[in-house]
Amino acid sequence: MNIKDSVVVVTGAASGIGRAMARRFAADGAGTVVVADLDGDGAAAVAREIGGRAETLDVTDEDAQLAMINRTEAEWGPIELWCGNAGVASNGGLELDNKAWEFNWQVNVMAHVITGRHMIPRWVERGSGHFLITASAAGLLTNLGTAPYAVTKHGAVALAEWIAITHGDDGVRVSCLCPQGVRTPMTEADGEMAIEVVKAMGMIEPEEVADCVAAGIANDDFLILPHPEVSRYEQRRTGDRQRWLSGMRKLQATLSR
Ligand SMILES: NC(=O)c1ccc[n+]([C@@H]2O[C@H](COP(=O)([O-])OP(=O)(O)OC[C@H]3O[C@@H](n4cnc5c(N)ncnc54)[C@H](O)[C@@H]3O)[C@@H](O)[C@H]2O)c1
């Protein structure tokens, strides 16, 4: 799709990858960039900087998402690109309580289901629309040290694939953004296995992710991989699962030392 003059929504846009994408879309001449985030002050600051529109939004709140969609389309015109980028991670494994699992599920998967429920019928009717879901390399591989994140990001990839298959012939484009480590507040903490592993694999800047997103969207690419080596890792995983699991156990043992 062509970003120029388009109405674009970016969730989780007060910080990190979302903020870099919002800045990039504004620089590329988007008509309106809606900067949506739970952090309303942060969203307002980004919107002020790029001449966008700030929205305080909890992406897990269906009524609030729908109200924002209606408001945006009434005031600025049809939304052509929705970047569902807000995401959370709880570090830990099976010992994490159901509340923590539910929190990751709601933000990392259900928020995109809600968006799809309300945006896709509009895009099908218009014969065009683009849905970018920020998943993660964790959704193609795994993420040591954070089970809910790895599991829900797999869910996000599966949902993106399902929508692309089900609605691709209706003119709906889907992109699934799957970075490894990106230098943002999410990866700031030290000493957590989940974060140490992404740091060990090589960190990039949010602006580099935004460059890949701009290119991927222009090409209507499904998979957007700011760390191209993730494609090779995924092929190794699916090509010989047993060997891949053994390699991951070795990596985990090294990081635990
Ligand atoms: N940083 C990385 O290494 C990395 C790697 C792969 C994928 N990702 C994914 O990229 C996305 C952006 O993460 P980031 O690294 O920029 O982190 P970040 O913490 O800098 O930004 C996340 C933003 O999402 C917002 N948010 C959280 N819950 C929300 C909710 N319920 N409603 C609305 N907004 C909410 C936060 O307020 C924050 O501004 C996430 O989906 C994350 O899982 C990050």
The ligand as a MOL file (V3000), in Angstrom:
LIG
                    3D

  0  0  0     0  0            999 V3000
M  V30 BEGIN CTAB
M  V30 COUNTS 44 48 0 0 0
M  V30 BEGIN ATOM
M  V30 1 N 11.4900 -4.6150 22.0570 0
M  V30 2 C 11.6520 -5.8100 21.5110 0
M  V30 3 O 12.7600 -6.3990 21.5830 0
M  V30 4 C 10.5360 -6.4760 20.7760 0
M  V30 5 C 10.8420 -7.6020 19.9680 0
M  V30 6 C 9.8100 -8.2230 19.2850 0
M  V30 7 C 8.5280 -7.7470 19.3670 0
M  V30 8 N 8.2630 -6.6560 20.1480 0 CHG=1
M  V30 9 C 6.8750 -6.1900 20.1980 0
M  V30 10 O 6.8300 -4.8570 19.7390 0
M  V30 11 C 5.6940 -4.2140 20.2920 0
M  V30 12 C 6.1070 -2.8800 20.8560 0
M  V30 13 O 6.9950 -3.0980 21.9420 0
M  V30 14 P 8.1640 -2.1020 22.3460 0
M  V30 15 O 9.3970 -2.9120 22.4160 0
M  V30 16 O 8.1390 -0.8940 21.4970 0 CHG=-1
M  V30 17 O 7.7620 -1.8240 23.8580 0
M  V30 18 P 7.3910 -0.4830 24.6400 0
M  V30 19 O 7.1870 -0.9320 26.0270 0
M  V30 20 O 8.3980 0.5750 24.3490 0
M  V30 21 O 6.0010 -0.0380 23.9870 0
M  V30 22 C 4.8110 -0.7320 24.1990 0
M  V30 23 C 3.6970 0.3030 24.2440 0
M  V30 24 O 2.4540 -0.4020 24.3160 0
M  V30 25 C 1.6110 0.2960 25.2150 0
M  V30 26 N 0.5900 -0.6100 25.7330 0
M  V30 27 C 0.7410 -1.6680 26.5650 0
M  V30 28 N -0.4540 -2.2150 26.8450 0
M  V30 29 C -1.3880 -1.4970 26.1740 0
M  V30 30 C -2.7860 -1.5640 26.0610 0
M  V30 31 N -3.5020 -2.4960 26.7310 0
M  V30 32 N -3.4050 -0.6700 25.2660 0
M  V30 33 C -2.7110 0.2680 24.6080 0
M  V30 34 N -1.3810 0.4080 24.6790 0
M  V30 35 C -0.7160 -0.4690 25.4700 0
M  V30 36 C 2.5550 0.7920 26.3060 0
M  V30 37 O 1.9760 1.8680 27.0340 0
M  V30 38 C 3.7730 1.2080 25.4870 0
M  V30 39 O 3.7040 2.5740 25.1010 0
M  V30 40 C 5.0980 -5.1860 21.3090 0
M  V30 41 O 4.0170 -5.8730 20.7240 0
M  V30 42 C 6.2420 -6.1380 21.5740 0
M  V30 43 O 5.8010 -7.3940 22.0240 0
M  V30 44 C 9.2310 -6.0140 20.8510 0
M  V30 END ATOM
M  V30 BEGIN BOND
M  V30 1 1 1 2
M  V30 2 2 2 3
M  V30 3 1 2 4
M  V30 4 1 4 5
M  V30 5 2 4 44
M  V30 6 2 5 6
M  V30 7 1 6 7
M  V30 8 2 7 8
M  V30 9 1 8 9
M  V30 10 1 8 44
M  V30 11 1 9 10
M  V30 12 1 9 42
M  V30 13 1 10 11
M  V30 14 1 11 12
M  V30 15 1 11 40
M  V30 16 1 12 13
M  V30 17 1 13 14
M  V30 18 2 14 15
M  V30 19 1 14 16
M  V30 20 1 14 17
M  V30 21 1 17 18
M  V30 22 2 18 19
M  V30 23 1 18 20
M  V30 24 1 18 21
M  V30 25 1 21 22
M  V30 26 1 22 23
M  V30 27 1 23 24
M  V30 28 1 23 38
M  V30 29 1 24 25
M  V30 30 1 25 26
M  V30 31 1 25 36
M  V30 32 1 26 27
M  V30 33 1 26 35
M  V30 34 2 27 28
M  V30 35 1 28 29
M  V30 36 1 29 30
M  V30 37 2 29 35
M  V30 38 1 30 31
M  V30 39 2 30 32
M  V30 40 1 32 33
M  V30 41 2 33 34
M  V30 42 1 34 35
M  V30 43 1 36 37
M  V30 44 1 36 38
M  V30 45 1 38 39
M  V30 46 1 40 41
M  V30 47 1 40 42
M  V30 48 1 42 43
M  V30 END BOND
M  V30 END CTAB
M  END
